């Protein structure tokens, strides 16, 4: 389970179950356990500072590299 935080202000954005190794490029919506983000059209933003975290692509969110940090363990 990964905890994804905003790189700008450090606010908690979501809890995500990452499967497989590698970077977080996409967050599939069915694997998001808790979501604290704000949707502005198809953009996904931090609720506190407005930092754009990713873009909603339907069944997943395409994450914007460098705009978030994460901590936790990935499921192999």
C-alpha positions in Angstrom: 0.0 0.0 0.0 1.4 3.4 -1.0 0.6 6.7 0.5 0.9 9.4 -2.2 1.6 12.9 -1.1 1.8 16.3 -2.8 5.4 17.3 -3.6 4.7 21.0 -3.1 2.9 21.1 0.3 3.2 17.5 1.6 -0.6 16.9 1.9 -1.9 13.4 1.7 -3.5 12.7 -1.7 -4.4 9.1 -1.8 -3.8 5.5 -0.6 -3.0 3.3 -3.5 -2.4 -0.5 -3.9 0.6 -0.6 -6.3 1.1 -4.0 -8.1 4.5 -4.8 -9.6 7.8 -3.0 -9.4 8.7 0.2 -11.1 7.5 3.8 -11.0 4.0 5.1 -10.4 3.0 6.1 -13.9 -0.7 5.4 -13.7 -3.1 5.0 -10.8 -6.0 2.7 -11.7 -9.2 3.8 -10.1 -10.2 0.4 -8.8 -7.0 0.1 -6.8 -7.4 3.5 -5.1 -8.4 2.8 -1.5 -8.8 6.4 -0.2 -8.9 9.5 -2.4 -8.4 13.0 -1.1 -7.8 14.8 -4.4 -10.0 17.4 -6.1 -11.1 17.0 -9.8 -11.1 20.1 -12.0 -12.4 19.0 -15.3 -10.1 16.1 -16.2 -7.2 17.4 -14.0 -6.5 15.9 -10.6 -5.3 18.4 -8.1 -4.1 18.8 -4.5 -7.0 20.1 -2.4 -4.7 22.5 -0.4 -2.3 24.1 -2.8 -3.9 23.3 -6.2 -0.8 21.4 -7.6 -1.8 19.4 -10.6 -1.0 15.7 -9.8 -2.3 14.0 -12.9 -4.9 13.8 -15.7 -8.1 11.6 -15.5 -8.0 9.2 -18.5 -11.2 7.3 -17.7 -10.3 4.0 -15.9 -7.0 5.4 -14.6 -5.2 8.6 -13.7 -2.1 9.4 -15.7 0.3 10.7 -13.0 2.5 13.8 -13.6 6.1 12.9 -12.6 7.7 15.2 -10.0 4.4 16.6 -8.7 4.0 13.9 -6.0 6.0 11.7 -3.7 5.1 8.3 -2.3 6.0 6.0 0.6 5.1 2.4 1.4 5.4 -1.1 -0.1 4.5 -2.4 -3.5 2.8 -5.8 -4.0 5.2 -8.0 -6.1 
